[in-house]
Amino acid sequence: MFVKQLGAYSCGLACISMISKWYGGDVSQEKLRTHSGTTLNGTSLLGLSQAARKIGFDAKAYEGSVEGLKTGGFPVILHVQKENQLHYVVFFGYEDEKFIIGDPAWGILRLSEIELDSLWKSRCLLDLHPTDAFVPLRARAQSQWLWFQSLIRQDIPILMVSAVLGLLIAGTGLSTAIFSQKLIDDFLPQKNTKFILIGLILLGLLLMVRAFLGYLQGIFMAKQARDLNVRLVASFIERMIGMPLSFFRGISTGDLIARMNDSLRIRNTVSLIAGGMVVNILVILVSLGYLSYYAWEIGLIGVSGILVYFLVARKYHNPLLLAQREMMDAHALNESQYIESFTGIATVKSYGKEGVFSDRINGIFSLFQNSGFKLALLGNSFGFGTQVVSALYITIIFSYGVWLVVGDKLQIGEMMALVTVGGGLIPAIAGVVMVNIQLQEARVAFDRLYEVSSLEAEVPGEASPSNEGLLDDHLRIEQVAFRYPGKVRLLKNISFEVKAGESVAIFGKIGSGKSTLLDIVQGFYTPEEGRILLGNGSIESLGLNAWREQIAVVAQHEKVFNSTVIDNIALSNDPNEVEKVIRFLADSGLQGLLDGLPQGLLTLCGEDGRSLSGGQRQLLCLARALYKKPRFLFLDESTSAMDFDMEGRIVALLKAHCRLNRMGMVLVTHRLGLARQADRIAILEEGCISIQGTHPVLVAGDNLYAKAYSQLIHLHETV
């Protein structure tokens, strides 16, 4: 029933997943992340209730009491404060004067009334009950199997060949035992050198054949491992690229990289099962048959040993599974800390905080190592248990074999053969049982990969000539309202329009929702109400890809890739694109601005554009957007890093480009100097467009723009 949280900010998601399991379902935390609006800051109670409704629960929030929990229904989610951090846990019932709590970070806890009272200060709880829309576990398990089946379908012929080779290897494995028995009981007493020589030659040939079969199996499994890993990673990357932007804003880069590396665990386990495990199972079956043929009692001892082995494995099953997940989560957190610290090294050094971040890295790495140490101790304890079983098993077989020889029921050679074969069962059984560790590792890795692969990707849509006929050069945003999952409404009733060749500024304070509006225009988010039209065509009628072909957006922090300037502008693998870019830059007037770079268009930008200044990065991104030849260009503070002269030249160039190519332009800004250069200004405040007009009209009125302009004039006069 318990579910471990997948990240430091996923406790609320794990709580919903726990309650889903309580009612016979199973929902991935990644799916809940999208529905709840979980970010690196966590999740609100509103976000959890919205996510719960999305997966088929009736969710209601209440204010409760510790006394009320004793007699009320369960399970419910409690909003607690633990170690000065807000946290979510699940209340599973009251028993023996203890509250049973499922803590996604620590496991199942039994708390006293005083302990719970000190944690549950908010008294807020979320009560979930399944509706008819709730999906049971069986449907998810079937989806997981179908996904995995699609990945290994191409490997089935190779796996079958490997299994056949394993059968032959298992058969030849008895050759030593059979020869030993014949040698002791027949050949040596008769001193028949001819048969001894023939037997040795045959034994050598069989062992050579076995080695060759193992070599062939290794080749097949290496090929299968390579192909499976390529498909796993390709499938994962393809799925990732297709995820909506909201997914990436709710998960750390380190977590994504760690999940990609999880594919290696799955590959290794599939290879282990198809290769080593198949051979071990066949060795066990053949060996048990051989033991039972000579002495059914020893065969029964062998079966008993196997059962005891599996009982030991079952005992360690859940602890190993939990420890594996903890280690993988710690690994993801460790990767994230590395990336965050090293990408921000300039800030770290500037503030002289090397020691602080070094301590953070070491602290999180220590947690990662401690989780690995805990797993190693569990594995060691598991191995010790199996070794004890092995020692008892060998002692019993040897003792019983000696007793049969003393009773003249077995010959010495037969006893030695039985002991040899019985002893050979030990590594085979251990191989099958110890694969449980790898299976749990693979299961956790598989769940982590599937959690992402099962999410709904963006639907790019397909443009059709009939839909493209709906387009014209008139963009209308009509009564758009939007909220992030789990948050209050950010945009309430946004309406404005942009015509071809016109420039419009969206002016507003920081945090007023300007950048969010651009995300909606790009189709990254779907508005709660309202619509965005280009002519008579909308995102829904055109499809995402066709819609995004009509617009270009330069965000505040646009990505610059680690390649040349010209490659960053083209974003293409087509070598013919280079000539098109050069021709475009010359025609647009941007060539002269980029010539000042050290190697011109062939300048290497470095990782995230580190080799360029802030203004140069913005210039490159503007060139990339214009090269797309959009109908409408959206600029979100895209000249903020430029000097006054460069910004003036760029704005003049953009306005000329708008008039010449009948391109609409939207300037999203909180800066008066940039906003006043637009043909029209729309003021965004309190989630609405409060007023629109030209610069002279707005400064003459009583509005946010006029107040900001008045303050600027007063500041200049004071200076």
Secondary structure, 3 states (H helix, E strand, C coil): CCCCCCCCCCHHHHHHHHHHHHCCECCCHHHHHHHHCCECCECCHHHHHHHHHHCCEEEEEEECCHHHHHHCCCCEEEEEEECCEEEEEEEEEEECCEEEEEECCCEEEEECHHHHHHHCCCCEEEEEEECCCCCEHHHHHHHHHHHHHHHHHHHHHHHHHHHHHHHHHHHHCCHHHHHHHHHHHHHHHHCCHHHHHHHHHHHHHHHHHHHHHHHHHHHHHHHHHHHHHHHHHHHHHHHHHCCCHHHHCCCCHHHHHHHHHHHHHHHHHHHHHHHHHHHHHHHHHHHHHHHHHHCHHHHHHHHHHHHHHHHHHHHHHHHHHHHHHHHHHHHHHHHHHHHHHHHCHHHHHHCCCHHHHHHHHHHHHHHHHHHHHHHHHHHHHHHHHHHHHHHHHHHHHHHHHHHHHHCCCCCHHHHHHHHHHHHHHHHHHHHHHHHHHHHHHHHHHHHHHHHHHCCCCCCCCCCCHHHHCCCCCEEEEEEEEEECCCCCEEEEEEEEEEECCCEEEEEECCCCCHHHHHHHHCCCCCCCEEEEEECCEEHHHHCHHHHHHCEEEECCCCCCCCCEHHHHHHCCCCCCHHHHHHHHHHHHCCHHHHCCCCCHHHCECCHHHCCCCHHHHHHHHHHHHHHCCCCEEEEECCCCCCCHHHHHHHHHHHHHHHHHHCCEEEEEECCHHHHCCCCEEEEEECCEEEEEECHHHHHCCCCHHHHHHHHHHHHHHHC
